[in-house]
Amino acid sequence: MKPELTMADVKGSISDGPVVLTQMTTAPEQKKRNTKKYLIIGGSAVLVIAIVLTAILVGMYLFTEGQKNLLKYTLNVDKNTKQDATVDEKDNSIEYHSKTDDYELWVIDDFNKDIQTMKVKTGSGTNCYIGPLNRTSLADPATIKALSNIPTDVNSNYTSRLGYDVSGTPVTDSSFLGKKARDACKGTSVYWLYPRCEDKSDGLQRNKRCWTVYHPCYYAYCIINGRYLTVCRVCPWTRYC
């Protein structure tokens, strides 16, 4: 027979205190700290993005401004040879470059330093030669950039043959050269060139064993008779004694 339970029996099994339901809540101070942390992280991310965008925009501006000062053109010397030229008005320099199966030639006319640098690469090696820049016969960057038309084909009968004596020993310190010349001649021997007349023989060197090297020709804007501007063929040669 099942025993019967009375309210008194049930009451004895229940806690005398009231039952209270509680819910976990975040303290106001913890909320403030989390909010502050998120704001710092967000602000840092925005700052990084702003710095990156600024760097990109500054780089684009500098590149655009740099391109405004550059004039690049290509001359068709013949069906197998082209010559590229870069006229840099800001750097006040002109760089020529040509390449064939036999050689590769770079010529840098630095009108700030008044130095011409010639780098010649052949099967026998690579050397750099530096000498005085002839301002009276070569057009500067501002003059070339002012031209309304740059020809693409070479059509000139004027040839300038430039003869030089070569220094016997390489230059030990080439830091006085412009940046473009230093970069071009990095890791190569650099020799001074001393202008001379093509047919002139030095009495002191007459009995010495000398040999002449004819370097590749290149094309530049030359000033004829102090006023006439035309594309001319420049053919340097060097004499070693």
Summary of the structure (lengths in Angstrom):
residues: 241
radius of gyration: 39.1
end to end distance: 137.4
largest distance: 148.6
contacts: 575
relative contact order: 0.13
helix: 26%
strand: 37%
